[in-house]
Amino acid sequence: CCFETCFPVVCQLTIYYLLYYSVFAVDKCGDSAMDLVFLLDGSKSVLPQNFEKVKDFVNGIVDSISIGRQGSRVGVVQYSSNVRTEFTLDQHRTKEEIKEAVKRISYMQEGTATGRAIRHLIEKSFSGEEGARCLSLGVRRVAIVVTDGRSADDVTVPARAAHHAGIVLFTIGVTGSTDETELRAMASQPHSQYLHHVDDFNLLEKVKLQLAGGQCKLRLCQGTVGNHGMEFQSVEAERLKCQCRLSFFSLSLSGCRTAPNDLVFILDGSFSVGPENFEIVKSWIVNISSSFEIGNKFTQVGVIQYSDDPLLEIPLGKYSSNEDLMKAMEAIEYMGGNTRTGKAITFGVKDVFSSSYRAANAVTKVAIVLTDGKSQDDVKDYAEEARKKKITLFAIGVGDETEEFELQAIANKPSSTYVFYVEDYTGISRIREVMKQKLCEGKNFSQWLEHLLWRNLGQVSLLHTPSNNPSKTKNNNKLVIFNLRLFVGHCCVQLAAVFAHKYTINSLYSIFCEALWDVLPT
């Protein structure tokens, strides 16, 4: 595969001469090689008879493409609350084998975790270990997502990561229970081609031919190596691929998702919460955590449940993948008991954050305290002790039994930023996007950039910074970082020349896209 056989080389580049964009259609879709993975919703709402119709739909698509070693490969993944690979891209080599394997798929009948399924797609389904071929060989990566409802976890971040990884995503929403915003976030652009919606499973047949034709619309350009051995390939404005003659690098935006954080959830497990509400809390922390890349160089997550005493459910940094962390969160059992929030906070400071091996100033330390009642011990002094250790505290009060002054004593200032109130546990889902945004705010761009370079030594990142000097030319606003050096046009300058420190990570994505549109040829 691409990565194992390559050797790093140093490549200088000039953006304007090395970026190419190619869109063309081919007459016969079946003659165009691709790695195609179906992502099938196996949640309870689908129902067994409809899941059989989905399987028929898959086999109809298989009939329309050319399968073989030099042709297309097909894999199938089913998801509900969990994700299950039904068969990998390299497991079956003929249409007959694939169609028989599809017929044997059993229906899972659980929840709907579409975001987790898309992560599985990126990390496993399109890996060399599961039979995926290299994008640089001209083999496209295509995924067809079929879903009948709203996801219980976030889809925006994993879908964006899939787009950046060169995966073309078709999204098919079935029935009126799907979320249009969610479907649009998943689908590749243009939505007129990659987003489809039908009222019921009987109408899946209507989108079959549209998909079969659409698979062939985009293809990576090839053979565009420049004078310095650098090749750029692009099929979307949000993604680039950079290839040296002897090396392959991915060019992608990391942003807040990959910033280094130590994040600890401190969850009320007292009697007043109840088992049903505690399940809602677990789903909520899964959703929040899915916004971050999990690992010892990225975000480390710990979970404390407390009542009379705190219990360390997940040690900080124990899990190094999103999938393993989510499984551990879902396995947490509700304890019941009284409410001693102060004791839980001090436990977090002394026993959890202190266990992080990372330097105190190298990461952002955040604790999220979620409670539905008044604490039976003091919280103010313990919260102040946490702040002295540079731990940022958020407080979320659920229901009318919480004390406003107590939540304000727990949280950082201003309260308008760090304190949240919801009327019941179903209401916490409405603040999850706000929480994700708050967790991203305030991260200094230059600190993140330094961390990015340290982590990705030898890789390439494209950034854009509007010039402070109006006399500077347009080329001077395109910054390409490589091996701890900065290339602006033809000129190599030191990293100290970066003047993007005023940008927060939250704004970097839009800046990145703006830069990309600027350099695409018209």
N, C-alpha and C positions, 0 to 999 in steps of 0.2 A: 504493500500500500504506500501511498505518497510519503507519509512521515518517516517510516522506518528506513527508507532507502536513500534519503537525501542528506547532503552535507552542506553546512552553512557557508554562504559566500557573502561578501560585502558588496552591496549594490547601491550606487548613487542613482538618482532619477530626477527627471523633470516632469512634473505632473502632466502638463499639457500635451506632451508628445507620447506619453505612454498609457494614457487612458483610452480605452476603446469601448464602444457600446454597439452591440449587434442584436437586432431583433429580426427574425425572419420566420416564415411559415414553410413547412414542407408538405408535399402533396399527400404522402401516405404516412399517417401517424404511426402505423405498425412498424415502419422501417426505422424509426428513430429510437436508439437505445436509451433506456432510463432504468434507474432503480426506483421502483414504485412500492410504497408501503401504505396499506389501508389502516386507518385508525378508527376502530368501530366502537361506538357507544354501546356498552352492555348493561346499562343501568336498568333498574326495575321498571321505569316508566316506558321503556321500549316495548315490552311484552314479548313472550316467546314467538308468537306467530309473525310479528313484525321483524324480529331478528332473523327469521328464516328469509324474509324478503330482502333484508340487507345482504345476506349471504348470496342470494340470487343476483343481486345488483353487482356484487364483487365479481362473480363469475362471468357476468355479462361484459364487464370491462376487460377481464382477462382474455376473453374470446376476441377482443378487438385489437390486441397488441401482439407483436411478435416476441415470443419467449425463446430464450436460448443463451448460450455462452456469450455470443457477440451481440445479442439482442437485449431484450428487457428482462429484468428479474423482479419478482414480486414477493413481498412479505406481508404478513397480517398481524396487527396488534389489537387486542380487545382491552377496553378499560371500563372500569366502574369506579368503585372507591380505590381499587388497586389496578395495576397494569399487568397484563399478561401477554407475552409474545406467543402467538399461536404458531407461527413458523417464520424463520428468518429468510433473508433475501437469497441466500445460497442453499437453502434446504431442498427446494424442488426445482427441477430443470425443464419440465415439460408442462404444457397447459393442462394435460390430463391429471398429472400429479397435483398441481396447484388446486384445480377445481375439486378434486376428491378431498384434499386437505381442508378446503373451505367448508365443504359439506359436513365434515366431522367436528367443526368448532362447536363447543357447548356454550350456552348462554350464561353469563355470570350473575346477573340480577342483583346488583348492589347500587351504590351511589354514582355520582358523576364528577370525576376528577379529571377534567379535560386538560388542565394545565400540567398536571403531573404526567399525563400521557404524552404531551408534546415534548416534555423534557426527556422522557424515555426514548422518544423518536430521535432526538438529537444525540443523546449520550450512548444509546445502544443500537437502535434499529439501523442507523446510517453509519455505523462503525465498521471498520475493516474486519473485526472479529465476527460480525454477523453478515458478512458478504457484500458490503457496500463497496463500490468502485470509486476511483478518484474523480473529482470534478474536473481536474486538469486533463483527463483523458476524453473529455467531451461527453461523459455520461451524466445526464441530468438526474437530480434527486427530486422526486415528486411524492407528496403525501396527500391522500384524500381522507379528510376527516368527516365522518358522518355522525351527527349528534341530534338528539331530540329535546334537549333541555339546557337550562342554564348550568354552568359549571359551579361546583362548590368551592373551587380554588381559582386563583388568578390565571388568566390565559394570555394577557397582554405581553408580559415580560418573556415567557417562554416562546410565544409566537414570534416576537421580534428577534429573539435569539435564533430561531429556526430560519427566518428570512436572512439574517446575517450569515448563517452557516451555508447558504446556497440552496436551501430546500424550498421548492415551490409548493405552496399549500393551497389545495382546493378545499373549500369548506361547504358542506351541505347541511343545512338546517332543515329538520323534518318536524312538522306540526307548528302550531302557534306558540308553543312553550319555550321556543328558543329565544335568545337575546340577540337582537340585531347588532348592537354595539360589540358584543362578544364575537359574533360571527365575522364582522368586519375587521376586528383586531387580528383574528387568526388568518384570514384569507390574504393571499398575495395580491398585488396590484396588477392590472386594474380589477376592481371588484366586479365589473360587468362580466368578466371572463372567469374569475376564480371563486366567486361567491354565488351559491345557488340556494334557493329556498323552495320547498314543496310543502303542501298542506298535510299530506299523510304519506305513509310508507308505500301505498299503492302507486304513487306518482314518481317514485325513484327512477322508473324506466325512462321518464321524460328527460332526465339530465344525463343519461348515459352517453348519448352521442355528442352532447356538448362537451363533456369531459374528454371523450376520446379524441375529439378534434383539438381541444384546448391544450392538451399535453405537449403539443409540438410547436407552440407559438414562440417560446423563448429558448434560446440556446446560447451557451457561453461561446464567446469568440475565442479563436485559437490561433497560435502561431504569430502573436503580435509582440515578440520579444524585442526590446529596444536595444540601444547601443551598449548599455551597461549590463545587459543580461536580465533586465527586469521586465516582467509581463504583468499587465493589469487586465483583469477580466471582470465584466459586470453584466448582470441581467436586471438589476433593480437599483433605484437611486439610493436605497438604504444599505447597500452591500457592495463590497469590493473584494476581489481576490488578488493577491499579489504573489507572483511566482518567479523565483530566480531560476536560472538554468539548472542549478544543483540543489535548490532548496524550495520548500513550499511554506508559505506563511499565511495565516489568516489575518485579515484586516478587519477589525470589528471594534465597536464602541463598548467599553466596559461600564463606565459610569458608576452610579450609586450602587448598582447591583453587585459589583466586584470590589467595592471599597472595604477596607478591613474594619470590622466591627466585632465587639463582644456584646452580644445581645442576650439578656436574661428576662424571661417571663416569670413574674411572681403572681401565682393564681390562687384566688380564694377557693378553698375546697370545703368550706364550712357547711353545716346542715342547711342553712338558708338557701344555698345555691341549688342543691338537688341534682340527681344524676342526669336528668334530661338536659338541664341547662349547662351542666359541665361538658356534655358532648358538644354543645354549640360553641363553648369556649375553645375546646380542642380544635374544632374545625377552623375557628378564627385564627388561632396561632399558626396553624398549618398554612393558611392563606397568607398571613403576614410574612412568614418565613420563606415562602416560595418566591418572594420578590428579590431574594438575595442568593448569591452563589455561596454555597456552604463549603467550608474547607479551612485548613489552618493558615492559608494565605488570604482568605477572604473573610466571610462572616462566620463566627463561631456562636452557636446558640446553646443556652442552658435553660432548663425549666425547673422552677420550684413550685410545689403545691403546698399550701399551708392551711392549718386549722388551729388546733392547740399548739402544734409544733410544725416546723417546716420540714418538708421532705424533698430531697434532691431527686427529682424524677429523671432529669437528663443533665449529666455533668457538662459543663462548658467545654465545647470542642470535642466531645466524644465522637461525634459523627462527622465524617468528611464528605458526605454526599447528601444532596437534597432528598433523595429517595429514602435513604436510611433514616434520616432525621424525621421525615414525615411518618414513617412507620412507627418509630418510637413514640412520637407524639400521640398517635392514634391509640397506642397501647396503654396510655396512662389511665389508671383507675381512680375514680372519685373516692375521697377518703371520708368526708363528713367530720363534724366536730365544731369547736368554737372558732372565734376569729381573733387571732393575735398577729396583726399585720406588722407591727413594729419588730417583733421577733423574727419574722420572715425577712424583713429588709436587712436587718443586721446580719442574718445568716447569709444573705446574698453577698454582702460586702466582705465579710470575713472568710467565708468558706467557698464561695463560688467565683466571684471576680478575681479574688486573690490567687485562684488556681491557674489562671491563664499564664502560659509561659511567655506570651508576647510582651514586649516592652510596654510599660505603662503609657508612654506618649505616642506609641506607634499605631494605636487603634482608638476608635470611638467606643466608649463604654456606655451602654444604655440599659436601663431597667424599666420594664413596663409592669406596673402594679394594677391588677384588676380585682376589684372587690365589690360586694353587694351589701355591705353593712358596716356599722361602726366597729372600730377595733377595740378589743378589750385590754389593750396595752397602749403605751405611748408610742407615737410614730414620729413626732417632730425631731427629737434628738437623733434618732436612728437615721432619718432622712438627711439631716445635716451632715452626719458622719459620712454618708454615701457621697454627698456633694464634695466634701473635702478630698475624697479619693477620685474626684473628677468623673463621677458617674452621673449621667443625666437621667433623671427620674420622670416618667410619665405616670399619671394616675387616672384610672378609668373607674368611675362610679356607676353602678348599675342599680336602678330602682330608687325608691324614695326613702330607704333606710340608711343610705349613706350620709355622712356629715360633710357639708361643703368645706368647712374650715379644715377638716382633717385631710381631705383630698388636696387642698391647697398647701397644707403643711408638708405633705409627701412630695409633691411635684416641684419641679424647677419653676422659676419665674421667667416670663409672666404666666399667670394661670391661664390666660386666654390661649396660650400655645401648648401648655403641658397638662392641662386638666380637661377631661372629657366626661360628659354626663349622658347616659341613655336611660330610657324609661324601663326597659327590660332586656333580657339577654338576646332576644331577636334583634334588638336595636344595635348591637355591637357590629353587625355586618355592615351597617350604614356608615360607620366611621373607619372602616378598614383602609379605604383609599387615602383618606386624610392622614391616617397613621403612617402609611407607607411614605407619603410625601414628607411628613414631619421627620421621619427617620432619615430622610435623605438631605434635609436642609442643613445648611451651615457647614457642610464639609468643604474645607478649603481646596480649591482647584489645584493649586501648586503642590499641596501635600499629597493629593491623590495622584497627580501626575508623577511625582517622585516615586510613589509606591508602584505605579503601573510600570515604570521603566525598570525598577529593581526586579519586579516579578517577571517581566517579559523581555529581558535582555536578549537582543538578537531578533526581536520581532518588530513589526512596523505599525505605526498608528498615524492616521491622518487627522489633523486638528485644524480648526480655523479660528483666527483671532482678528477681529476688525482692527485696523491699524490706528494707533494714536496720532500718527503723522499723515495728514491728508496728501502729502506729496509722494508717499510711498506708492509703488505700482501695485496692480492687482496681484501679481505673482508673489509679492512680499507678504500677502495675507494668507498664503497657503503654507502651513507648517507640517513638515514630515519628519517624524522622530525615528531615528534608527541608531541602534547601538550607543545610546546616550549622547548622540549628536543631533543637531537640528539642521535640516536642509531647507532653505528658503530660496526657491528658484535654483540657481546654480551655486549659491553661496552657502558655505558651511559656517554656522555660528555656534557658540556655546549654548548649553542648556539655559544658562542664566539670562539669555536674551528672550526667553518666553515671557510675554507680558499678559498672560491670560489669568493671572491669579485672582482677578475680581470675579471670575465666573464660578458659580457653584456647580456641583455635579448635576443638579436638577436641570440646568439650562444647557448642558453640554450636548444633549442629543439633538436639539433643534439647531444648534450651531453646526454640528457635524453634518446634518442633512443639508443645511444651507451651503456649506462648503462643497459638498458633493455635487449639488445642482450647478454650482458655479463652474466646476471643472468639466462637467459633461459637455461634449461638443453639441452645438445646436444644428 
